[in-house]
Amino acid sequence: MTRYIIIGAGAVGASLAAQFELSGIDYALVGRGAQIRHIVDHGLVYQRPAGTRQIRLKAFDATEPPSLRQGDILLLTVKSQDAAEALAFWAWRPVEHTEGLTASALPIVTFQNGLATEAAALRLFPNIYGASILTPARFTQVGHVVVGGDPQVAIVTIGRYPQGSDETAAKIVADLSRSDYIAEATSDIKRWKAAKLLHNVRNVLELFDGADDERATFSAALVDEAQIVLKAAGYRFASPSERTVSIAHWKIAENAGIRPGQQSTWQSFTRGASSEVDYLNGEIVLLGRLHGIATPYNRTAQEIAGSAAQQGGFTALLPFASLRELAENYLSFSTPTHSRPKAHLAG
């Protein structure tokens, strides 16, 4: 029988565990810190549009993880910046009742934003399944996760990495569908992950206070740079029209406790956790440097967010003027890519 080992007890991991618990699918939720200790001792306060409930979960602190067994599938739900440490922690753990088998032989599903986790995982695991997830979920309070997706929790696309699909992917999709997710398999997960990154490079703007028109201009510049750089790196983007399942009925429920402008990046800063910006805007900066393309807007966003993360104690939005001024500074000595129009930032 398949059991899912969910690695990471944030919004994505804890909601997966809650849905598996409610659906009768075997799982174990493993995490670190105050969140998992609270869940172990008190359960999870799980809020969905239909109501809020306290759920006892099969939860384990990473200091005392569950034994692994054949048939387990690992679901990696930590943030991108924490993925390498988690992969190293799990890869060589023994699988019980086998002759020398380790967790590296088990399938692992990578739920991270950005493009870095799958490549890192391939150093240790041969059977990687990338997952692109769209979920309006919030974790800002210990022991409490809010999900605003209605009527299903989230939309998940899964495929083997770097390409292909198989029975394991189909099994995961079936179990997610049974657990109130809209799920589908793809044979080209890299295109879905790249398309999601075009959305995620804008997350950083939720840390800044500025006029809507100025934010929209900077947002378009971030995405424009990302498209140019990703195409130069050989990436192509999946289109929503390619979906094999309908999502026309799915929405973020009103009064669900999910507010616009409070996605995963904002949540991490609000909790004082580490920043994923280096794996979102920073991915574009990296690929730009590798391919000789200037990325002043993404570099600016990464630099200011990184400085803010170092200072800690994020309690108020950052001034948009700092973004504008640094971007203009980088633009003054960047060689613009011929196909990228320069954004005009209002004073």
C-alpha positions in Angstrom: 0.0 0.0 0.0 1.3 3.5 -0.9 2.1 5.8 1.9 3.1 9.4 1.3 5.9 11.0 3.4 5.2 14.7 3.4 8.4 16.6 4.1 7.5 20.1 5.3 4.5 21.2 7.4 3.8 24.6 6.0 0.7 25.6 4.0 1.2 23.1 1.2 2.4 20.2 3.3 0.0 20.5 6.2 -3.0 20.9 3.9 -1.9 17.8 2.0 -1.8 15.9 5.2 -5.2 17.2 6.3 -6.7 16.2 3.0 -5.1 12.7 3.1 -6.4 12.3 6.6 -9.9 13.2 5.6 -9.7 11.0 2.5 -8.3 7.9 4.2 -5.0 7.9 2.3 -2.0 6.7 4.3 0.6 9.4 5.0 3.1 10.8 7.5 3.7 14.5 7.9 7.3 15.4 8.9 8.5 18.9 9.8 10.7 21.0 12.0 10.3 23.8 14.6 7.3 25.2 16.4 4.8 24.3 13.6 5.3 20.6 13.8 5.6 20.5 17.5 2.2 22.2 17.8 0.7 19.8 15.3 2.1 16.8 17.1 0.8 18.0 20.5 -2.5 19.7 19.5 -3.4 18.9 15.9 -3.9 21.3 13.1 -6.5 24.1 12.9 -7.5 23.7 9.2 -9.6 26.4 7.7 -11.4 25.9 4.4 -14.3 27.8 2.8 -16.8 25.2 4.1 -15.6 25.6 7.7 -12.8 25.3 10.2 -11.9 22.1 12.1 -9.2 20.8 14.4 -7.6 17.7 12.9 -5.2 15.3 14.5 -2.6 14.3 12.0 0.0 11.5 11.7 2.8 14.0 12.4 6.5 13.5 13.3 9.3 15.9 14.2 12.3 15.5 11.9 14.4 14.7 14.9 12.4 11.4 15.2 11.2 10.7 11.6 9.1 7.6 10.8 10.9 4.6 9.4 10.7 4.3 5.6 9.3 1.3 3.8 9.0 0.1 0.2 6.0 1.6 -1.5 6.5 5.0 0.2 6.4 8.1 -2.0 8.2 11.3 -0.7 6.4 14.6 -1.2 8.9 17.5 -0.7 6.9 20.5 0.3 9.5 22.7 2.0 10.4 26.1 0.3 13.0 26.1 -2.4 15.7 27.6 -0.2 15.3 24.7 2.2 15.1 21.9 -0.4 18.8 21.0 -0.6 19.1 20.4 3.1 15.9 18.3 3.2 17.1 16.2 0.2 20.4 15.5 1.9 18.6 14.6 5.1 16.4 12.0 3.5 18.3 10.6 0.5 20.4 8.0 2.4 18.0 7.0 5.1 17.4 3.3 5.1 14.3 1.6 3.9 13.3 -1.0 6.5 13.2 -4.7 5.7 15.3 -4.3 2.5 18.9 -5.2 1.7 20.8 -1.9 1.6 18.0 0.1 0.0 17.8 3.8 0.9 15.2 6.5 0.4 17.1 7.6 -2.8 15.4 4.7 -4.5 11.9 6.0 -3.7 9.9 8.3 -5.9 10.0 11.9 -4.8 7.7 14.7 -5.8 9.0 18.3 -5.8 6.4 21.0 -5.1 8.8 23.9 -5.0 8.4 27.2 -6.9 11.2 28.0 -9.3 13.4 25.6 -11.3 16.3 24.7 -9.0 14.9 21.8 -6.8 14.5 19.2 -9.5 18.1 19.5 -10.7 19.3 19.4 -7.1 17.2 16.3 -6.4 18.6 14.5 -9.5 22.0 14.4 -7.8 20.5 12.1 -5.2 17.2 10.6 -6.5 16.7 9.0 -9.9 12.9 9.1 -9.8 11.9 12.7 -9.7 8.3 14.0 -10.2 8.0 17.7 -10.6 4.8 19.3 -9.3 3.4 22.7 -10.2 0.8 23.7 -7.7 -1.7 26.6 -7.7 -3.1 27.0 -4.2 -4.5 30.0 -2.3 -3.1 28.9 1.1 -1.7 30.8 4.1 0.5 29.8 7.0 1.3 32.8 9.2 0.2 31.4 12.5 1.7 28.4 14.2 -0.7 25.4 14.1 -3.1 27.1 11.7 -3.4 26.8 7.9 -6.0 28.5 5.7 -6.9 27.3 2.2 -9.2 29.4 0.1 -9.6 27.2 -3.0 -13.2 26.4 -3.7 -14.5 23.8 -4.3 -11.2 22.0 -4.5 -8.1 22.7 -2.4 -5.7 23.4 -5.3 -4.7 22.7 -8.9 -1.7 20.3 -9.3 0.2 19.3 -12.4 2.7 16.4 -12.1 5.2 14.7 -14.4 8.5 12.9 -14.4 11.5 15.2 -14.4 13.0 16.1 -16.8 10.3 14.6 -18.9 7.8 11.8 -19.3 4.9 10.3 -17.3 4.2 6.9 -15.9 2.1 4.8 -13.6 3.5 6.4 -10.5 2.5 9.8 -11.8 -0.9 8.5 -12.6 -1.2 7.0 -9.1 -0.3 10.3 -7.4 -2.8 12.2 -9.6 -5.5 9.7 -8.7 -4.8 10.0 -4.9 -4.7 13.8 -5.1 -8.0 13.8 -7.0 -9.5 11.5 -4.4 -8.3 14.0 -1.8 -10.1 17.0 -3.3 -7.4 18.4 -5.5 -7.8 19.1 -9.2 -4.9 17.0 -10.5 -3.5 16.0 -13.9 -0.4 14.4 -15.3 1.9 15.9 -18.0 4.8 14.5 -20.0 6.6 17.9 -20.0 6.6 19.3 -16.4 9.5 21.7 -17.1 7.1 23.8 -19.3 4.6 24.0 -16.4 7.3 24.9 -13.9 8.6 27.6 -16.2 5.1 29.1 -16.7 4.6 29.2 -13.0 7.9 31.0 -12.5 6.6 33.8 -14.8 3.9 34.3 -12.1 6.1 33.9 -9.1 8.7 36.5 -10.1 6.0 39.1 -9.2 5.5 37.7 -5.6 8.3 40.0 -4.4 6.2 43.1 -5.1 3.9 42.1 -2.2 6.7 43.3 0.1 6.5 46.9 -1.2 4.1 49.7 -0.8 3.5 51.7 -3.9 0.9 53.1 -6.3 -1.0 50.5 -8.5 0.2 51.9 -11.8 3.8 52.0 -10.7 3.6 48.4 -9.3 2.0 47.2 -12.6 4.8 48.8 -14.6 7.5 47.1 -12.5 5.6 43.8 -12.5 5.5 43.8 -16.3 9.2 44.5 -16.4 10.0 41.5 -14.1 7.9 39.2 -16.2 9.3 40.5 -19.5 12.9 39.9 -18.3 11.9 36.4 -17.1 10.4 35.5 -20.5 13.5 36.6 -22.4 15.9 34.9 -20.1 14.0 31.6 -19.8 13.6 31.4 -23.6 17.4 32.0 -24.0 17.9 29.1 -21.5 15.8 26.8 -23.7 12.6 26.9 -21.6 9.1 27.1 -23.2 5.9 27.8 -21.4 2.8 25.7 -20.9 -0.5 27.3 -21.7 -3.7 27.0 -19.6 -5.4 25.8 -22.8 -3.3 22.6 -22.6 -5.0 21.4 -19.4 -6.6 18.0 -19.6 -9.0 18.8 -16.7 -11.3 21.8 -16.5 -10.6 24.4 -13.9 -13.4 26.8 -15.0 -15.4 26.1 -11.8 -12.5 26.6 -9.4 -12.0 29.9 -7.6 -10.8 31.6 -4.4 -13.8 31.7 -2.2 -14.9 35.1 -0.9 -14.4 35.6 2.8 -12.1 32.6 2.9 -9.4 34.3 4.9 -7.1 34.6 1.9 -6.3 38.2 1.0 -4.7 39.4 -2.3 -1.1 40.3 -1.9 -0.2 37.7 0.7 1.3 34.9 -1.2 4.1 32.6 -0.1 6.9 35.2 -0.2 5.0 37.7 1.9 4.1 34.9 4.3 7.7 33.9 4.8 8.8 37.4 5.5 5.8 37.9 7.9 6.8 34.8 9.9 10.5 35.9 9.9 11.4 32.8 7.9 14.0 32.5 5.2 13.4 34.1 1.8 12.6 32.2 -1.4 13.3 35.3 -3.6 16.8 34.0 -4.5 15.1 31.0 -6.2 12.4 33.1 -8.0 13.9 36.5 -9.1 17.3 35.0 -8.3 16.7 32.2 -10.8 16.2 34.8 -13.5 19.3 36.7 -12.5 21.3 33.5 -12.6 20.1 32.5 -16.0 20.6 36.0 -17.3 24.3 36.0 -16.2 24.8 32.5 -17.8 23.4 33.8 -21.1 24.7 37.3 -21.1 21.4 39.0 -20.6 21.0 42.0 -18.2 18.2 41.6 -15.6 18.2 44.9 -13.7 14.6 44.6 -12.5 14.9 41.1 -11.1 18.3 41.9 -9.7 16.9 44.9 -7.9 14.0 42.9 -6.4 16.3 40.2 -5.3 18.8 42.5 -3.7 16.4 44.6 -1.7 14.4 41.5 -0.6 17.7 39.8 0.4 18.7 42.8 2.5 15.3 42.9 4.2 15.5 39.3 5.0 18.9 39.8 6.6 17.5 42.5 8.9 14.6 40.3 10.0 11.5 41.5 11.8 9.4 42.3 8.7 6.5 44.3 10.2 5.8 46.9 7.5 5.8 47.1 3.7 9.0 48.4 2.2 9.0 51.7 0.3 8.5 51.3 -3.5 10.9 54.2 -4.0 13.8 51.9 -3.0 12.9 49.5 -5.9 12.6 52.3 -8.4 15.8 54.0 -7.5 18.0 50.9 -7.5 16.4 49.7 -10.7 17.2 53.0 -12.4 20.8 52.8 -11.1 21.2 49.3 -12.6 19.5 50.4 -15.9 22.0 53.2 -16.3 24.9 50.8 -16.8 23.0 47.7 -18.1 23.1 46.9 -21.8 19.4 46.4 -22.6 18.4 43.3 -24.5 17.2 44.4 -27.9 13.8 42.7 -27.4 13.1 44.1 -24.0 11.5 47.5 -23.7 12.7 49.7 -20.9 10.0 50.3 -18.3 9.3 53.9 -17.5 9.1 54.3 -13.7 7.1 57.2 -12.4 8.8 59.5 -9.9 
